[in-house]
């Protein structure tokens, strides 16, 4: 038999949750890991001390998403049909290095404001921040429509004004499902991503929204209304292309940092790849040997992706050839969330404290190659990956 390398073990395992972990997020300066679980609890962990900075019950139901909103706020999305915006806890150098001594519910972050949303379809929000801290434009938040889960709305923050309503609405698309539910042929939205792309792309510098659906399809929408104009009933948006590569519902979708392409996974053994720059042949399917996938993430450079399986394994692929780059084995149950840290050479957030002498350049470089995974076993695992420069 040919020699086979033993699978690697996690660099660290965080046991800060008691319930299945549904979502993960890493701050752009790689200092904090955010994790949210099935009971509504959110934990912020320091990547230096690997201890919690904050731990609180943010929602009364499962967490769908958590993310930093600018430098000073956190946005959380729950199955309780609520989105909350919190003040981000400011960690001192001591807390960053050794963690908070005691964490109680009374020390939860301050709530800034909330929004009522439709969380029927388990689809998390998509946040589009201004291009820079000096940009005075509002942040944009895409969520499923308040009434019809097959449509999308875009809101402005912090004003909480609905800018675009019912994206995807069409008088010719409505139908009924076999069980009598009214809705669109696509079914409900399973995942979405709001983005701005370069003027050279098919979206032509405008606002773009890519949505993955219950029927296994993906649709790219482009905003054709003037910048800042309010739209209703899907007007002011047009379909750029439709693609249907999966037979089963799309379980997860990831989009590259530069919004050049998207990847989807499903209960089948397929990975769908969609070009967000050109109109020709938007969808390409790649067959793997492993059906049953529920999470996917793409590294910042767009060259490597990680797929979380229902068997708990995490499989790495080249996004160009979809050649296997390895398998990570640790989680005993389904892997439900994945996220890559930011490469150390592009970390430029203003959030970083000047007092960083406790980390060497090599340690920062290694931290910029982390993959963080989580699943039903309530564990958050941190993996130190190689660069894959020659293999991807």
PyMOL commands that set and color helices and strands:
alter all, ss='L'
color gray80, all
select helices_A, chain A and resi 93-98+105-107+344-346+361-367
alter helices_A, ss='H'
color red, helices_A
select strands_A, chain A and resi 12-14+21-26+32-37+41-46+52-57+63-69+73-78+82-87+111-116+126-128+139-144+152-157+161-167+174-176+182-184+189-196+207-213+217-223+237-244+250-255+261-266+270-275+283-287+293-298+304-309+314-318+324-328+335-340+370-375+380-384
alter strands_A, ss='S'
color yellow, strands_A
deselect
rebuild
show_as cartoon
